Every structure is written in structure tokens, then in C-alpha cells.
């Protein structure tokens, strides 16, 4: 099980976070960031999520 740190400093399960992500954002980032850590991917995702929805991504 891979864990990451969310924007509140909490440790969360990466697979759970991925399952809750917006498909369009997730797939776009996957194409751009194929060789990155789970944490780098998550950090990029929360920025894109905020840009699209105007709110934080929460688990």
C-alpha cells in the first residue's frame, strides 16, 4: 500500500485518492507525468483540481 501526504499534512492511501480523482484531470496528468512519484502526481493533481473546480480536492 502506497501512502502520500495530502495538503493538510495527513497521510492517505494513494489508491483511494486515485479512485476519487476526476478522470479527465487524472488521465491528462498521467500522459504528462508518466515518470514521477505518487506524491508528485498527487501534488500536481490537487493544483489542477483547484483550477478546474475552484475548491480543494479532499478525501
MODELLER restraints for C-alpha pairs under 7 A, 6 or more apart:
rsr = mdl.restraints
at = mdl.atoms
rsr.add(forms.Gaussian(group=physical.xy_distance, feature=features.Distance(at['CA:2:A'], at['CA:13:A']), mean=6.08, stdev=0.5))
rsr.add(forms.Gaussian(group=physical.xy_distance, feature=features.Distance(at['CA:2:A'], at['CA:14:A']), mean=5.62, stdev=0.5))
rsr.add(forms.Gaussian(group=physical.xy_distance, feature=features.Distance(at['CA:3:A'], at['CA:11:A']), mean=6.25, stdev=0.5))
rsr.add(forms.Gaussian(group=physical.xy_distance, feature=features.Distance(at['CA:3:A'], at['CA:12:A']), mean=5.37, stdev=0.5))
rsr.add(forms.Gaussian(group=physical.xy_distance, feature=features.Distance(at['CA:3:A'], at['CA:13:A']), mean=4.53, stdev=0.5))
rsr.add(forms.Gaussian(group=physical.xy_distance, feature=features.Distance(at['CA:3:A'], at['CA:14:A']), mean=5.10, stdev=0.5))
rsr.add(forms.Gaussian(group=physical.xy_distance, feature=features.Distance(at['CA:4:A'], at['CA:11:A']), mean=5.55, stdev=0.5))
rsr.add(forms.Gaussian(group=physical.xy_distance, feature=features.Distance(at['CA:4:A'], at['CA:12:A']), mean=5.51, stdev=0.5))
rsr.add(forms.Gaussian(group=physical.xy_distance, feature=features.Distance(at['CA:4:A'], at['CA:13:A']), mean=6.46, stdev=0.5))
rsr.add(forms.Gaussian(group=physical.xy_distance, feature=features.Distance(at['CA:4:A'], at['CA:14:A']), mean=5.89, stdev=0.5))
rsr.add(forms.Gaussian(group=physical.xy_distance, feature=features.Distance(at['CA:4:A'], at['CA:39:A']), mean=5.61, stdev=0.5))
rsr.add(forms.Gaussian(group=physical.xy_distance, feature=features.Distance(at['CA:5:A'], at['CA:11:A']), mean=4.54, stdev=0.5))
rsr.add(forms.Gaussian(group=physical.xy_distance, feature=features.Distance(at['CA:5:A'], at['CA:12:A']), mean=6.17, stdev=0.5))
rsr.add(forms.Gaussian(group=physical.xy_distance, feature=features.Distance(at['CA:6:A'], at['CA:12:A']), mean=6.82, stdev=0.5))
rsr.add(forms.Gaussian(group=physical.xy_distance, feature=features.Distance(at['CA:17:A'], at['CA:59:A']), mean=6.44, stdev=0.5))
rsr.add(forms.Gaussian(group=physical.xy_distance, feature=features.Distance(at['CA:25:A'], at['CA:48:A']), mean=6.89, stdev=0.5))
rsr.add(forms.Gaussian(group=physical.xy_distance, feature=features.Distance(at['CA:26:A'], at['CA:45:A']), mean=6.92, stdev=0.5))
rsr.add(forms.Gaussian(group=physical.xy_distance, feature=features.Distance(at['CA:46:A'], at['CA:56:A']), mean=6.89, stdev=0.5))
rsr.add(forms.Gaussian(group=physical.xy_distance, feature=features.Distance(at['CA:46:A'], at['CA:57:A']), mean=5.85, stdev=0.5))
rsr.add(forms.Gaussian(group=physical.xy_distance, feature=features.Distance(at['CA:49:A'], at['CA:57:A']), mean=6.36, stdev=0.5))
rsr.add(forms.Gaussian(group=physical.xy_distance, feature=features.Distance(at['CA:50:A'], at['CA:56:A']), mean=5.47, stdev=0.5))
